[in-house]
Amino acid sequence: SYELTQPLSVSVALGQTAKITCGGNNIGSKNVHWYQQKPGQAPVLVIYRDTMRPSGIPERFSGSNSGNTATLTIITAQAGDEADYYCQVWDSSTAAVFGGGTKVTVL
Amino acid sequence: QVHLVESGGGLVKPGGSLRLSCAASGFTFSDYYMSWIRQAPGKGLEWVSCIGSSGRTIYYADTVKGRFTISRDNAKTSLYLEMNSLRAEDTAVYYCARDPGEPRNFDYWGQGTLVTVSS
């Protein structure tokens, strides 16, 4: 079965850049999607198809995907960006797969 | 706007059954795949099952295969999850989510319904 690996936590200073990684075997050949989940709320799609932003998602959020690592980047981090972030792919043998999630703390 | 509202959660004993529903509005329900995704308390997201737009295509996670059944009623714009032989490890918030198609992702989510399996 296909697995996705994320760091448990990432800290970023207010106004700086946060990078959240998602590791998987040859993940660069797959479409990666990212979700933001704030406490007590449902997840929200913030990046789809590696780099695309849904309407309403700030340009501060961007994605990349190559080789064995996909990355979600948040520039000019704000207090409101504190949340759990999950990557997700669709695998032909496993169907939908989520990473374990990364807690982002803005200092 | 897209609106998904889950219902049917509650407390059930191990080995028991429960049926979850998800009422959809604000989009052409019959055009979309739909999924159930769950989140155990304090844990990450786990995809459970998805169903194609017509109901003919269905996938299940190995953890629920043979115990859960997904279905939909396009006339009622509703999604369902029949859960049998429930275990303590099925305790979670269950979300329904819309899948806009290739590449497969989840662009809208409901607020979730809590299922607690405990004696």
Interface residues (C-beta under 8 A of the other chain):
Chain A: S1 N31 H33 Y35 Q37 Q41 A42 P43 V44 L45 Y48 R49 P54 D84 Y86 Q88 W90 A95 A96 V97 F98 G99 G100 G101
Chain B: S35 I37 G44 L45 E46 W47 C50 Y59 A61 D62 Y95 P103 R104 N105 F106 D107 Y108 W109 G110 Q111 G112
